[in-house]
Amino acid sequence: MAQKKFSAWQYMVLLLIAICGPLGDTFLSRGMTSYPSISLHHPGSIIAAIFTPWIAMGILLLIGFFASYLTALSWADLTFVLPATAFGYVFIALLARFWLHEPISLERWIGIVLITVGVGFVSQGPSLTELPATGAQSGAIHAAAEVLDGEQGK
Amino acid sequence: MMLAHSTSLAETHPGPWAATAMIATIVLASTVGEVMIAAAMKSLGDLDEIRARSGLMGAIRAVLSRPLFFAGVTFLAFNFGALLYALNHLDLSLVAPASASLTLVTNAIAAKIFLKENVDRRRWTAAVLVCIGVYFLAH
């Protein structure tokens, strides 16, 4: 595995993943619960919901999350990025505790400690597996990529 | 009477096998989607370098030129649909922690097999710790 150090920008991308994903979900949830009930008979109300401040902010944050997630996957392994993503759960729980003053049960504190220790574990190791010159893809994924690229070329 | 009672229960609360099938579908679709997207991004190379070379639009074009990326996004969209379906039939307190935590472990297995990532003892430990942690936190 490659033992390379992350730049400040790459740390920033990992931080954006952990913050934007759960925060975007929370904003969407906050926006949808305060929005009047949506009926399938009035699809226009769904479109109108997108332009309410909470939902619009939630969508922007989730776009930021996906862009950061794709960027991180281009220079780090999936098994490195995913635990870092889970750190967002801790972020949200702490935000709920210290900003919204919601109580956190013992079970949740145990969860926070386990995720923090897990993320600490993975962050101490290398971030990327160096593969032979044949490329990063292999096996079934490589075959799938060839088939899909072939279809695109047609 | 008993039969009528059990039928109405079966209609409102799916049995353990149906619940397992719903959660398994969510986990499987998410794992396939994540691995496909990871493979697409790995085959592209460092996206930050592409952005520095060809600008933001160049980076977006590079990502959108990968069919594997679209296949991955399709699986993630299916995963989202499966999640909504499961939430319609099962409790959020079961679906959210079970699917989120199991996905971490199945992704580690799939990344080792299909992406040939070096999932060493450190990463297995991290995946299991985060998996249990997410379960506790989301329950």
Interface residues (C-beta under 8 A of the other chain):
Chain A: M1 W9 Q10 L70 T71 L73 S74 W75 D77 L78 T79 F80 L82 P83 A86 Y89 V90 A93 E107 R108 I110 G111 I112 V113 L114 I115 T116 V117 G118 V119 F121 V122 Q124 G125 P126 T129 L131 G135 A136 Q137 S138 G139 A140 I141 A144 A145 L148 D149 E151 Q152
Chain B: E34 V35 M36 I37 A38 A39 A40 M41 K42 S43 L44 G45 D46 L47 D48 V63 P67 L68 A71 A100 L104 N107 A108 A111 K112 I113 F114 L115 K116 E117 N118 V119 D120 R122 R123 T125 A126 A127 V128 L129 V130 I132 G133 V134 Y135 F136 L137 A138 H139
